[in-house]
Amino acid sequence: ETIGAIEGISGQAGDRLVMLMNPQWRNVDDALDAASKKGGILGGFASFLGGKGASLQKLEELGFKDTLSIEGYVCRGGNIRFVRRFDSDYVVFAENDAGTAYIKVGTSKMRPTYQDIDQMLEDNGIALKYARDVGLADKLE
């Protein structure tokens, strides 16, 4: 819905830098997103219904690249954040139980999957949050 505006601004900018910031853009695919990336009739229909495949393709054609990604979700009951700068690997952090800080739990060259992060937590001896909350495991401090 905003790709036309982005194309217009990008065209007007010429060789000047254009930066997009979208705090609501999620780097996950639902069924429509996955189908819209395949192209063809089904892909076009999925894009029409809300899949972001056509938008991603257009942004790529315009030369836009991710320069900073900050994402997060819940794994093992705790808040997880992972950050990637254009010239570095993803760095994964787990929030401590007091909610006052994040602890580095690992890095990944590719965007880490839920399973990758679960393994990082396991490798760092970080138990399920409910177990920490009821005293069955050490608190994450």
C-alpha positions as CSV (number, residue, x, y, z in Angstrom):
1,E,0.0,0.0,0.0
2,T,3.0,2.4,0.5
3,I,5.3,1.0,-2.2
4,G,4.0,3.6,-4.7
5,A,5.0,6.4,-2.3
6,I,8.4,4.8,-1.7
7,E,9.0,4.5,-5.4
8,G,8.1,8.2,-5.8
9,I,10.4,9.4,-3.0
10,S,13.2,7.1,-4.2
11,G,12.9,8.5,-7.8
12,Q,12.9,12.1,-6.6
13,A,16.0,11.5,-4.4
14,G,18.1,10.4,-7.4
15,D,21.5,9.4,-6.1
16,R,20.8,10.7,-2.6
17,L,20.4,8.2,0.3
18,V,16.8,7.2,1.2
19,M,16.3,5.6,4.5
20,L,13.1,3.7,5.5
21,M,12.3,3.0,9.1
22,N,9.4,0.7,9.9
23,P,9.1,-0.4,13.5
24,Q,6.1,-2.6,12.6
25,W,7.7,-4.6,9.8
26,R,8.2,-8.1,10.9
27,N,10.7,-10.5,9.4
28,V,8.3,-13.5,9.6
29,D,6.3,-15.2,7.0
30,D,2.7,-16.2,7.3
31,A,1.0,-18.3,4.6
32,L,0.2,-15.3,2.4
33,D,3.8,-13.9,2.7
34,A,5.2,-17.3,1.7
35,A,2.8,-17.7,-1.2
36,S,3.3,-14.2,-2.4
37,K,7.1,-14.7,-2.8
38,K,6.5,-17.6,-5.3
39,G,5.2,-15.4,-8.2
40,G,2.7,-16.5,-10.8
41,I,-1.1,-16.3,-10.4
42,L,-1.1,-17.7,-6.9
43,G,1.7,-15.3,-5.8
44,G,-0.1,-12.4,-7.3
45,F,-3.3,-13.3,-5.6
46,A,-1.5,-13.8,-2.3
47,S,0.1,-10.3,-2.7
48,F,-3.3,-8.8,-3.4
49,L,-4.6,-10.4,-0.2
50,G,-1.9,-8.9,1.9
51,G,1.3,-11.0,1.3
52,K,4.4,-8.9,1.3
53,G,6.4,-10.8,-1.4
54,A,5.7,-8.2,-4.1
55,S,6.7,-5.4,-1.8
56,L,9.9,-7.1,-0.8
57,Q,10.8,-7.7,-4.5
58,K,10.1,-4.0,-5.3
59,L,12.2,-2.8,-2.4
60,E,15.0,-5.0,-3.6
61,E,14.7,-3.7,-7.2
62,L,14.9,-0.2,-5.8
63,G,18.2,-1.1,-4.1
64,F,17.0,-1.0,-0.5
65,K,19.0,-3.1,1.9
66,D,18.6,-3.9,5.6
67,T,21.1,-1.9,7.6
68,L,19.8,-2.6,11.1
69,S,17.4,-5.2,12.4
70,I,16.1,-5.5,16.0
71,E,13.7,-8.3,16.5
72,G,12.2,-10.2,19.5
73,Y,9.9,-12.8,20.7
74,V,9.4,-15.2,23.6
75,C,11.4,-18.4,23.9
76,R,11.2,-20.7,27.0
77,G,8.9,-18.2,28.5
78,G,11.4,-15.3,28.5
79,N,11.8,-12.3,26.3
80,I,14.5,-12.6,23.6
81,R,15.9,-9.8,21.4
82,F,18.3,-10.2,18.5
83,V,20.1,-7.5,16.7
84,R,22.0,-7.4,13.4
85,R,23.9,-4.5,11.8
86,F,24.6,-4.7,8.1
87,D,28.2,-5.6,8.6
88,S,27.9,-8.1,11.5
89,D,26.3,-11.3,12.6
90,Y,23.0,-11.5,14.6
91,V,23.6,-11.1,18.4
92,V,21.0,-12.8,20.6
93,F,20.1,-11.6,24.1
94,A,17.8,-13.0,26.8
95,E,16.1,-10.7,29.3
96,N,17.0,-11.3,32.9
97,D,14.3,-12.3,35.4
98,A,14.2,-8.8,37.0
99,G,13.5,-7.3,33.6
100,T,16.4,-4.9,34.1
101,A,19.0,-6.1,31.5
102,Y,19.7,-8.4,28.7
103,I,22.3,-11.1,28.7
104,K,24.1,-12.1,25.5
105,V,23.5,-15.8,24.8
106,G,25.0,-16.2,21.3
107,T,25.5,-15.1,17.7
108,S,24.4,-16.4,14.4
109,K,25.5,-15.6,10.8
110,M,22.0,-16.2,9.5
111,R,18.7,-15.0,11.1
112,P,18.3,-17.4,14.0
113,T,15.3,-19.6,14.1
114,Y,13.3,-20.2,17.3
115,Q,15.1,-23.6,17.5
116,D,18.5,-21.9,17.2
117,I,17.7,-19.6,20.0
118,D,16.2,-22.4,22.1
119,Q,19.6,-24.3,21.7
120,M,21.5,-21.1,22.7
121,L,19.5,-20.9,25.9
122,E,20.1,-24.6,26.5
123,D,23.8,-24.2,25.9
124,N,23.9,-21.3,28.4
125,G,22.1,-23.3,31.0
126,I,19.0,-21.1,30.9
127,A,15.9,-23.0,32.1
128,L,12.3,-22.4,31.3
129,K,11.0,-19.2,32.9
130,Y,8.3,-20.9,34.9
131,A,10.9,-23.2,36.4
132,R,13.0,-20.2,37.4
133,D,9.9,-18.4,38.7
134,V,8.8,-21.2,41.1
135,G,12.3,-22.0,42.3
136,L,13.0,-25.2,40.3
137,A,15.9,-23.6,38.4
138,D,18.3,-20.7,39.0
139,K,17.2,-17.2,38.3
140,L,18.6,-15.5,35.3
141,E,20.4,-12.5,36.6
